[in-house]
Amino acid sequence: MEFVGEGAGIAAGLVELRRALHRAPEVGLQLPGTQALVLDAIGGLPLEVTAGKELTSVVAVLRGGAPGPTVLLRGDMDALPVVEETGLEYAAENGNMHACGHDLHTAGLVGAAQLLSAHREELRGNVIFMFQPGEEGLGGAGYMLREGLLQATGDKPIAAYALHVWAQAGKGVFQMRPGTMMASSNQLHITVRGKGGHGSMPDRTVDPVPVVAELVLALQTYVTRRVNVFDPVVITVTQLEAGVAINVIPNTARLGATVRTLSDATLAQLTRELPALAERIAAAHGCTVDARLNPQYPVTVNDAARTAETSQVLTGLFGQERVQGLENPLMGAEDFSMVLKEVPGTFVMVGARPDDVSAEEAPSNHSSIVRFDDAVLADQAAALARLAVHHLVPA
């Protein structure tokens, strides 16, 4: 069961599904239209299907012809609140956009379900197909875990796999690395409280605005002086809020930042030290502060053995030239990390850059103009299906 030829046979249907999903993107944990398209696409397959309670997830179980282990395959379904500017004929017009390629992930997972269902009797074990809302910052994977995802077949999965498209690599190139694959994502919120007053008399106030300005610079200095250079951290201030009227010194000023780390130890350090840094700087100016670092997604860690198997399987399917190791982790974050904390598995990046876009000009995921080539869908489906078969069909 190599699936490459079979994948080509279902490619047209997958492209049609992907473009239907792309036209009508939905954001968050509640994706009723997307869920309906998925349920319709898998409706004729021999699957046990369960819809989520707190979110519009879909968990579909394929039971093989003989007993055996369980493998989990994931595809996330949600879009982003980005106004699309690609000019595609199937571009979204509702103010949202599949700017991270989750429409391809969903269609690719449907394709894997179709391929594996056609060989159900040959499988010794089961497959869980995880169709997930809320990956973009809402932790949909955590909801699904709490609703019993890993108990869907009665046996905890022995392996878990997810593919993620990006335009930073050539079409159909699979990239991965063992160990840390992606960073943790965390949110830093700092509110500085002073004493407002007239803008012409700052000496009669306790102005929180310069304190927040100083904190922006202090955070950058902190990274270069307090963090191990071989365990990188990214702190990016993305929100600054203070005041309404131009001649009024406000009572409060606020800062928001995204914080990325590649280890739990460094995250623990930042959780202790960043609030303390803010408190001391604020105190030096006579202000008080409310500072907290809220964990969002943990570090995505690929199991070394599963990643070696993944590389071997994909090389056998597509050739060595299409399978590459990533030298460094990516500083983006993924809530599939929550699954990989429970089940050994691998998160793989798949190049989907269109032929008419150069590597130098390719927009990043989340851009309003990013495009992904849906010619990769058949190979996505074949890759996921073959990774499951690796565990479910004796060599």
N, C-alpha and C positions, 0 to 999 in steps of 0.2 A: 504494500500500500504506500506508494510514493505520493499520490494525490495531485501531482503537478498537472498531468493531463486532465484529470477530473476537475481540477480547479478551473482550468481554461473553459471547460464545458459549462460551468455555472457563472462565469465571469460577467456575462451580459446582465443577468438578473441581479448580481451584486452591485454593479454600477448603477442600475436603475434604482435599487433600494437606497444606495448611498446618496444619490442626487435628490431623491424624495426627502430623505432626512436633512440634507443640506438646505433645501428650500424652506423648511419649517423648523428651525432650531429652537430648542427650549432650554431654559436656564434653571439650574438648581436641583432640588430634590424631587420636584413634581413635574414630570414630563409625560403627560397623558397621551399626547399625540405621538410622541416617539415610542412609548410603550405599545400603543396600538399597532404601529407599523411593525414592530418586532414580533408581537404576538401573531400578527397576520403572516409574517414571513416564515415563522417556524410552526405554523398551525398544523401542517400536514405531516409533521415528522413524529416519530415514535418517542416522544419526550414526555416526562412528568414535569408540568409547568406550575410554578407558584409565583404569584405576584406579591410584592412587598406590602407591608402594612403602613409603615411610617413614610415610605417613599415609593415611587413608581418603578421599583426594580423588577426584574424578571430573573428567576432562577429556574433553569431548565436542566433536567437530569436525563441522561441517556444511559440506560442499563444494558450492558453487553450481554452476549449470548451465554457467557459463563461467569461464575464468580471471580472476583479479583479486586485489586486496589482501585482507588478513586483518584482522578486527576482533575484539577480545576483550571478552566480557561476564562480569562476576563476580557470584557470589552466595555469601556465607559461610553455613556450616551449623551452627556450634557454639553451644552454650548456655552458661549460667553456673551456678556452684554456689550457687544462690539458691533457697530454699524458697518456692514460689509461694503467694501469698495473694490472688489475684484473685477467687476464687469462680467462675470460668468453668466451664461444664459440661465443657469439654475441658481443664481445668487439669492440669498435670503433678503426679504424686504420688511421684516418685522422688528428691526432694531437689534436683533441678536445675530450671532454668527458662529459657525463651526470653525473657529479660527485656530483650534488645536487639533483638528483632525479626528474628533471622536465619532463623526459620522462614518469614517472609514473603519474605525475600530469596531463599531456596531455591525456594520455590513460584513466585515471580515469574520467576526465571530458567528454570525448567521451562516456564512459559508462553511466554516468549520463544522457547525452542527449538521449541515446538509451532507458534507462529505463523510463524517463519522456515522451518521444515521444509515447511510447506504451500506456500511460495513458492520452494522451492529452485531450480527451473529458471530463475527470473527473476533470481537473484543472480549477479553477476559478481565472484566472490571467495568467501571463506570466513569462517566464524565459529567462534571458540573459546568454548565455554561452560565457565567456570571455577567448579566447585563446590568450595568451600574449607573444610576444617576449621581449627581452631586460630587463629581471628582474635583471640580474647580473651586476648591476652598471650603467645601461644606462637609467633607469627610464621609461621603456616601458609602465607602467601603466599611467604615465603622458601624454604620446603621445595619448594613447587611450581615456583618459578623454577629451583631447582637441579635438579629432575627433568625440566627441559626444556619447561616450559609454553609459553614463547614460540616454541618450534620445532615445536609440535604440527602445523602445516600445512606446514612447510618454509619458510615466510616469516614474518619477524617482523611482528607486528601493527603497523598504522599508527595505530590508535586503541584506547583501552581505556576502558570505562565501568562504573560501579557505582552502584547506588542504595541508600540507607540510610534506613529509616523512623525516625521519632521522633514523640513525642506532644507536642512543643513547638509544632507548627504544625498548622493546620487540615487536615482530610482532603483528600488529593489535591493539596496545594500543593507544587510543586517549588522548591527553594531551592539556590542555588549562588553561587560567586564565582570569578573568575579569580585565579590566583596562589595564595598560601597559603590553604588551605581548613581545615586542621586542624593542631594542634600536633604536635611530636615528643613521644614518651613515653620517659622515662628513669627509672632506679631508683637512688636514693642510699642506700647502706648505710654506716653508721658504727658501728664497735665501739670503745668506749673501755676501755682496760685500766688498772686501778689496782692496789691492794693491799687485799684484804678484811680484815675483822676484826669485832670485837664492836661492835654498834650503840651501846653506851654509851661507847665510847672512840674516836670518830672521829679524834682527834689521833694515834692510833697506826696509822692506815690512810691509804691514798690513795684517797679515795672517788670512784668514777667516776660516781655518780648525779647530783650537782649539775652535773657537766661536761656530761652529756647534756641536762639541763634548760636549761643556758645555751646549748647549741647550738640547741635548738628556737627560742629567741628570736633568736639571732644569725642564723639562716637567714632569718627574716622581715626583719630589719634589712638584711641583705645585698641582698635583692631591691629595697628602696627606695633604697639608697645606691650600689649598684655596677652596676645594670642600667639600660640606656637605657629610659626610660619609654615610648618609642615602639616598643620591641621587647619586648613583655611576656613575663614569666616567671611561672609559678605553681610554688611549692614548698609542698607539703602534707605535713606529717609525719603518717604514718598508723600507725606502729608504734613503741612504746617497750617495752623489755624490760630488767628488772634484778632480780636477786635472787629468792629463794624464801622464806626465813624472814624474818619481820618484824623480828627483832632481829639480823640479820646484814648487814653491809655487804659487797656482793658484789665479786668481783674484776673483773667486767666489767659494762658496761651497753651497750645497743644501741639504735640509732635507724634507722628506715626511712622513706623519703619518696618520693613521686612528684614528678618534676620535668618540667614542660612548657615548651617553648620554641617560638617561631615562626620561628626562623632557625638555620641551621647555625653562623653566626658566634657567636651567643650561647651555643649549646650548647658550642662549643669553649672559650669563656671560662669557663663554669661547670665544665667538665671539669677545667680547670686550677685554678680558684680555690676551689672548695668543699672539696676534700681539704686544701688549704693552710690554709683557714680552720679546719677541724676540728683539724688538727695544732697550730696555734698556740694555740688555746683549751685544748686538752688539755695542752700543754706548760706553760702558765701555772699549771696545777693539779698538775703533777708526774705527769701521766698520759701514756701513749702511745696511739696511735690507728691503726686501720686504716680508711681512708675511700676509697670508690671510687664513681664515677658511671658506671653501666652503661647504654649506649644500648640502647633497645628498638625503638621504631618511629621512622623519620624523619618530618620534616614532610611533610604531604600537600599537594602542589602541583598545582593544576589548570592545565593548559595554556591559555593565553589564547585561542588560535584555536579549540581544541576546545570550550572553554566557551561561546564566542560561538555556535558552531554548535549546541551542545546547547540553549542558550536559544532559538534560532530554531526548531529542530525541535520542541521541547516546546510552544512558543507556537503553532506551526502545528497541533499535535495537540489541545491542551487550552484554548487561549485565553490572552491576556496576563494575565488576572486570576489564573491558577493558576501562573504562573512568576514567581519573585521573586529578586532579587539579595540576597545576604547582605552587610550592611555590614561586618561584622568576621569574622575567622576564629573557629572553634570551638576550645576548648582541649582537647577530647577528641582521641584519636589513632586511627589506622587503619593496618593493615598493607597496605592497598591502595596506600599510599604507596610501597611497594617496587616495585609494578608501574608506577606513574606515574613513577618514576625512570628506567624503561627505555622506556616507551611514552607518547607524549603522549595525554592523556585527561582525563576529568572525573569527579569524585566528587560525587554529587547527593544532597541530603537530601529526603525525601518525607514530608510531614505525614500522620500516620495516627491522629490523636486521635479517639476515638469521640465521637459527637454528644452523649452524656450527660455529658461531662467538659468543664469550662470550661478556658480557657487558663490561668487563675490557679491552678487546682487540679490541673492535669495533672502526674502524677509523671514524673520523668526516666527515661530508659533506665537499666536496671540496678536499678530499684526492684522490690521483691517484689509491688507492687500495680499496676505499669504494664500497661496494655492497649493493643493496637493493633487498629485496625479493618481486618479483612481484605477490606472492600469495595474497598480500593485495589489489590488484586492484579491485576485485569484491566488497570488503567492502568499499573501497574508493568511488566507483560509487554509491553504495547503500546509503552511508552516505550523500553524496551531494544531491542525489535525494530526500531523506527523509527530509532533511533540507528545501528544496524548498517546498515540499508538506505540511510541517508544516504550511506554510503561505497561501497555495493555495487550500487546501481541508478542508472544515469545519469539525470539530471534531464530 
